[in-house]
Amino acid sequence: MLLKVKMLGIDSSGKPAVFLNKQDADDLGITSSGRVQVNSKGTTVTAIVNITSFVKKGFVVVSEEIHRRLDLKRSDAVDVSVAAFPKSLQFIRNKLAGKKLLYDEVHEIVKDVVGGNLNESEVAAFVTALHIQELDLDEATNLASSMVQTGKRLNLDAKTIVDKHSVGGVPGDKTTLLVVPIIAAAGLVIPKTSSRAITSAGGTADRAEVLMPVDLDINEMKNVVKKCNGCIVWGGSLDLAPADDIFVKVEYSLSIDPLLLPSIMSKKKAVGATHLVIDIPVGRGAKIKTIGEADLLAKDAIELGRRLGINSHCLVTYGEQPLGHAIGPSLEAKEALEVLMNKSSMPDLVDKACHLAGAIFEMMGKKSGYDIAKEILQAGKAEKKLREIISLQGGNPNIQPDDLTIGKHDLQVRAKNSGRVLWMDNNLLVSVARAAGAPKDKGAGIIFNKKRGNKVKKGEILYTVYSEKSRKLSRVEEILRLENPIGVGDRMEMLIHKVKEAPVVKRSFMLER
Amino acid sequence: MLLKVKMLGIDSSGKPAVFLNKQDADDLGITSSGRVQVNSKGTTVTAIVNITSFVKKGFVVVSEEIHRRLDLKRSDAVDVSVAAFPKSLQFIRNKLAGKKLLYDEVHEIVKDVVGGNLNESEVAAFVTALHIQELDLDEATNLASSMVQTGKRLNLDAKTIVDKHSVGGVPGDKTTLLVVPIIAAAGLVIPKTSSRAITSAGGTADRAEVLMPVDLDINEMKNVVKKCNGCIVWGGSLDLAPADDIFVKVEYSLSIDPLLLPSIMSKKKAVGATHLVIDIPVGRGAKIKTIGEADLLAKDAIELGRRLGINSHCLVTYGEQPLGHAIGPSLEAKEALEVLMNKSSMPDLVDKACHLAGAIFEMMGKKSGYDIAKEILQAGKAEKKLREIISLQGGNPNIQPDDLTIGKHDLQVRAKNSGRVLWMDNNLLVSVARAAGAPKDKGAGIIFNKKRGNKVKKGEILYTVYSEKSRKLSRVEEILRLENPIGVGDRMEMLIHKVKEAPVVKRSFMLER
């Protein structure tokens, strides 16, 4: 069917998509979310169909991707015909039926996900099937490989490339801001890409952005690493393992994460990592709840790494409370900078960073990795290296902790009774920080005066919430009127809660990459 | 966030949807497929988010549904804010985890599906989870009830309302065109709604439309039934169990059908059926492959009917070849009309129609239902009743078989050898009829000269393909060059096929409602 092209600058996340009039779609025998082939001057693109009444009969609105690929001009005519179902759909159906997917099948699926040949429902069905039927290590390996092959890669001329990753879930975890400069200062190459927050109050990219630009392209990233061994950039625009960004969208709304390991490993493989340390925080309120669960994840991660040629170690770490004393991009960047400058001691943060960096040193054959890391930190070498990275990424290398802008509006929360801090509710603290504006408002967040085990007197400040807007602070007050994120007392109360009718399950879900 | 409204006549299948600029979406902290609340003058609508570059910063394009519900005018400003995840998502997650869903949970999901509060991925995940985890009879009952409650209902003042349904899969099955007038002629009320083809060469609505208008609204339908006891209308625009139309879209592209029984039963309950006969065709090339499978389905259907207050019987019927001698809307309507007029004997079609109608009579306490049906048919009472229905639905009551337009272009296919017809490939025959233009081109289809068991001489015509366009007939020729839909020989060949490498699975899938 010949249709006249209209372009409205619709980008459809870079996917080929067409918008058809209902009558034309009926004539073609195609429904919404179906696929058509769009042909112009001998070139054919497969596109997902949207049906709307705003397109007139005889016209087709094409997304920018099609515009570009077919080199179309306004009022060109294109031939639109029904496309066959992609072969990958049959493989997704096989997984729905509980069948194991082979390499070629996985690759075909991932290729079609990235190419936009599978619609939202089909991708969702695949992710759901992986969640329910589970994927074995062969499938995980094939997924990771395919995700690498369908994206860009960083080619550094280095025999050894190290990397660090946290499966996430601990608020205030600014470890990367310490580990990268410690490692790079020791002369090892660490091309670190980080993500922005999805469900948290700040991702590493959000924190780092307070100190320097993080949205480098892949060549700029390469230059920074070549000059100073390390970088801290946002992975989102680098097009490394782009399938993951599509899977994550589905995972987020369903609160499932079957692609956790393939996702981590594909991003590491894409930057050429040869050695990797994975942090698995454990505890109530963290992503991984038990040490047993963490060990099972670690086992799979190590084997998956082995198959992909990445020597991987895992550190199972304590995750039942926020790390350090700050949550929120600017507050965390400030805390990290102060620790690097030896202006503040933050024992848990320093301990974790030195364990992670130390593990990398030990993978390189060094002894007492922890001590090496601590020495680099205390000697100010890590600070110097971070300032070098900041400068190369286009930031101000002389930035001082007090230069960072913190929200003007604050709310001090005081202890209602004396005792010890018995627990800190990670999820609720994240909700509070997000209500205050984090991660979008960089100056929003929380500073803790007390953490688990600390003695508290009635009326003492437990924590202060900062916000850039008073309106947002009012939302925080509303939350705190209903719920309490920090428990103070002499001993744990025995009753957790009563269940007298079907409870509303408040399952927390942390999706971080 | 206050945004200026733009309307572009986007209907988004009647769902509330908004189109935002990327920057506004980022400022709101929302991604594509997320949900926002749109508030205007105190009224709030939840809408699914689309992010596009064709909307300028500070503007929001709203779908017609929002336009209508908020009574918006061009350049009104609306307040857009992030909406919480709907509660139903938690229930979908529970099903993903293999948990049984309770009534309130099912109802919440169905309500949100119909209300457009769940995006495509979430609906797909739900349908996928139902397919993999399966639904038990309690869940099926709750689904059917919720699907009824979230749609319109037909309220006839009749104590007994009968209905007939086929799970589908047999090409050329025009039984309904006979059963409805037979039943209505006997004085029973049968408010029959039918669907158009999804994967077949013609649905009952497509066939009936050749004889009369079928897109009546619910009041028109009611009037027809009140006047003559029966009708044959298209169910698609009646808004009976509308959730099903949304589920079907997902099921189609994934070739799964977990909602088969709730779907059938909800549509029957919505028209107030008290007695129901379900046809389950069985055989290679039919939807249900084995008699055992059919009996299991029948068992569930009967129990589901019992719970919903619909007395249900099932007939397991022979489905290994097309029914009658015609496939395609006009050819089938013609065949049905000729049989009703006793101008043609079509033993298999008549046999099946009389068994189905007879089963209904027997449910009403009559004996020898089959004979009653046959008598009504042979006495011409069913023809008279059909003409009454045609007239009341707005068609020409004097329509004759020869008035129906058949495709001008034809292709006669002759036997390449002598023997008997050993098999007819239902799926391939449907592909041929669809390639010829059916169901869209009403005059396209196939007429069979021979069926299973018939003796054939080399060179005799096996079947003729009709098409309205010679271009489409060329596509048929291409298909027939590669594949043969009818096997002629002395005995079945032993080898079905060889498998020397991973085979491309050619699973047929029939999705009909």
HADDOCK unambig.tbl for C-alpha pairs under 7 A between the chains (distance, minus, plus):
assign (segid A and resid 8 and name CA) (segid B and resid 54 and name CA) 5.96 0.50 0.50
assign (segid A and resid 9 and name CA) (segid B and resid 53 and name CA) 6.07 0.50 0.50
assign (segid A and resid 9 and name CA) (segid B and resid 54 and name CA) 5.05 0.50 0.50
assign (segid A and resid 10 and name CA) (segid B and resid 52 and name CA) 5.52 0.50 0.50
assign (segid A and resid 10 and name CA) (segid B and resid 53 and name CA) 5.73 0.50 0.50
assign (segid A and resid 10 and name CA) (segid B and resid 54 and name CA) 5.43 0.50 0.50
assign (segid A and resid 11 and name CA) (segid B and resid 52 and name CA) 5.83 0.50 0.50
assign (segid A and resid 11 and name CA) (segid B and resid 53 and name CA) 6.27 0.50 0.50
assign (segid A and resid 12 and name CA) (segid B and resid 52 and name CA) 6.52 0.50 0.50
assign (segid A and resid 52 and name CA) (segid B and resid 10 and name CA) 5.55 0.50 0.50
assign (segid A and resid 52 and name CA) (segid B and resid 11 and name CA) 5.91 0.50 0.50
assign (segid A and resid 52 and name CA) (segid B and resid 12 and name CA) 6.59 0.50 0.50
assign (segid A and resid 53 and name CA) (segid B and resid 9 and name CA) 6.09 0.50 0.50
assign (segid A and resid 53 and name CA) (segid B and resid 10 and name CA) 5.78 0.50 0.50
assign (segid A and resid 53 and name CA) (segid B and resid 11 and name CA) 6.35 0.50 0.50
assign (segid A and resid 54 and name CA) (segid B and resid 8 and name CA) 5.99 0.50 0.50
assign (segid A and resid 54 and name CA) (segid B and resid 9 and name CA) 5.10 0.50 0.50
assign (segid A and resid 54 and name CA) (segid B and resid 10 and name CA) 5.51 0.50 0.50
assign (segid A and resid 93 and name CA) (segid B and resid 254 and name CA) 6.50 0.50 0.50
assign (segid A and resid 96 and name CA) (segid B and resid 132 and name CA) 6.46 0.50 0.50
assign (segid A and resid 120 and name CA) (segid B and resid 120 and name CA) 6.45 0.50 0.50
assign (segid A and resid 120 and name CA) (segid B and resid 121 and name CA) 5.61 0.50 0.50
assign (segid A and resid 121 and name CA) (segid B and resid 120 and name CA) 5.63 0.50 0.50
assign (segid A and resid 121 and name CA) (segid B and resid 121 and name CA) 4.81 0.50 0.50
assign (segid A and resid 121 and name CA) (segid B and resid 124 and name CA) 5.01 0.50 0.50
assign (segid A and resid 121 and name CA) (segid B and resid 250 and name CA) 6.40 0.50 0.50
assign (segid A and resid 122 and name CA) (segid B and resid 254 and name CA) 6.92 0.50 0.50
assign (segid A and resid 124 and name CA) (segid B and resid 121 and name CA) 5.01 0.50 0.50
assign (segid A and resid 124 and name CA) (segid B and resid 124 and name CA) 6.07 0.50 0.50
assign (segid A and resid 124 and name CA) (segid B and resid 125 and name CA) 5.77 0.50 0.50
assign (segid A and resid 125 and name CA) (segid B and resid 124 and name CA) 5.78 0.50 0.50
assign (segid A and resid 125 and name CA) (segid B and resid 125 and name CA) 5.44 0.50 0.50
assign (segid A and resid 125 and name CA) (segid B and resid 128 and name CA) 5.69 0.50 0.50
assign (segid A and resid 128 and name CA) (segid B and resid 125 and name CA) 5.69 0.50 0.50
assign (segid A and resid 128 and name CA) (segid B and resid 128 and name CA) 6.88 0.50 0.50
assign (segid A and resid 132 and name CA) (segid B and resid 96 and name CA) 6.44 0.50 0.50
assign (segid A and resid 250 and name CA) (segid B and resid 121 and name CA) 6.39 0.50 0.50
assign (segid A and resid 254 and name CA) (segid B and resid 89 and name CA) 6.97 0.50 0.50
assign (segid A and resid 254 and name CA) (segid B and resid 93 and name CA) 6.48 0.50 0.50
assign (segid A and resid 254 and name CA) (segid B and resid 122 and name CA) 6.89 0.50 0.50
